[in-house]
């Protein structure tokens, strides 16, 4: 069973940076590069929203409009790990961040498509103070 685990959340001041990591394990059938990797976030009382996705080649990426130019998604297939580098953080970025893996390697047609993903992590809290 594929397992996804996030790390790297925490408390940071506005304008600061954090790097989230997402490690995938339990790849009994297939390999990490069979999966597209996505990052979502959930604000308190809101639905989960897509933040970024990277396809299996690492070439195709997309970002939610509010994070473009500030967040960067990447992957290291040798480490079975995806990353979300978050710079110029704002208090409005405060949320629980989730990582998800989509077998087949393609990002979904729209960013908030949670059903596209096969495995999810438990989430990591990111808090940005003003």
ZIHU-V28061 format. One record per residue. N is the residue number from 0. RES is the residue in one letter. PSI is psi in degrees with one decimal (none if undefined). D_CENTER is the distance of its C-alpha to the mean C-alpha in Angstrom with 1 decimal. Layout:
N;RES;PSI;D_CENTER  N;RES;PSI;D_CENTER
//
This chain:
0;X;129.9;19.6  1;X;132.7;16.0  2;X;142.8;14.2  3;X;133.5;10.7  4;X;124.7;10.6  5;X;156.3;8.5  6;X;165.3;10.6  7;X;-3.2;11.4  8;X;173.4;11.6  9;X;-165.0;15.1  10;X;131.1;17.6  11;X;152.2;18.1  12;X;154.8;20.6  13;X;137.4;20.1  14;X;-11.3;19.9  15;X;-174.6;18.3  16;X;152.8;15.2  17;X;151.0;12.6  18;X;119.5;10.4  19;X;141.9;7.7  20;X;150.8;8.1  21;X;111.1;7.2  22;X;133.8;10.6  23;X;134.3;12.0  24;X;176.0;15.7  25;X;27.6;18.6  26;X;70.0;18.6  27;X;-40.2;22.2  28;X;119.5;22.3  29;X;-176.3;20.6  30;X;167.7;18.4  31;X;-35.8;14.8  32;X;9.2;15.5  33;X;-6.2;16.4  34;X;138.6;12.8  35;X;150.3;10.4  36;X;133.5;6.8  37;X;152.5;4.5  38;X;134.2;2.1  39;X;164.6;5.5  40;X;154.3;8.1  41;X;115.2;11.6  42;X;155.3;14.6  43;X;125.7;17.7  44;X;6.4;19.7  45;X;167.3;17.4  46;X;156.0;15.6  47;X;138.1;11.8  48;X;146.3;10.7  49;X;137.5;8.3  50;X;-47.6;6.9  51;X;157.5;6.2  52;X;147.9;6.9  53;X;133.7;8.9  54;X;-177.3;12.0  55;X;-27.9;13.9  56;X;-18.3;16.0  57;X;-1.6;13.5  58;X;-41.0;15.8  59;X;124.5;14.4  60;X;150.9;11.5  61;X;160.2;11.2  62;X;146.1;10.3  63;X;145.4;11.5  64;X;-40.6;14.9  65;X;-12.8;14.7  66;X;-4.4;12.2  67;X;133.7;13.9  68;X;-10.6;15.6  69;X;-35.7;13.9  70;X;146.3;10.3  71;X;126.7;9.8  72;X;142.5;7.4  73;X;172.2;9.4  74;X;150.2;10.4  75;X;99.0;13.5  76;X;-26.7;15.0  77;X;-24.1;17.8  78;X;3.9;15.7  79;X;40.8;13.5  80;X;138.9;10.6  81;X;157.2;7.5  82;X;154.6;6.9  83;X;105.0;5.9  84;X;122.5;9.6  85;X;114.3;10.6  86;X;164.8;14.3  87;X;47.9;17.0  88;X;146.2;15.4  89;X;155.1;17.4  90;X;-29.2;18.4  91;X;-9.8;16.9  92;X;-5.3;13.4  93;X;121.4;14.4  94;X;172.6;12.4  95;X;129.4;10.7  96;X;131.8;7.0  97;X;144.6;5.9  98;X;146.9;4.2  99;X;151.7;6.6  100;X;134.8;9.1  101;X;111.6;11.7  102;X;142.8;15.0  103;X;-22.7;17.0  104;X;-4.7;14.6  105;X;145.6;14.4  106;X;155.3;11.9  107;X;165.9;13.4  108;X;-27.1;16.2  109;X;150.1;14.8  110;X;-29.5;11.4  111;X;12.1;12.1  112;X;82.5;13.3  113;X;-29.2;12.0  114;X;-16.3;15.0  115;X;-22.0;13.9  116;X;145.9;11.6  117;X;-24.6;13.7  118;X;141.8;12.1  119;X;149.3;9.9  120;X;177.7;9.6  121;X;-14.4;11.8  122;X;153.1;9.6  123;X;135.8;10.3  124;X;132.4;12.4  125;X;123.6;12.3  126;X;125.0;15.8  127;X;118.3;17.3  128;X;148.9;21.1  129;X;none;23.4
//
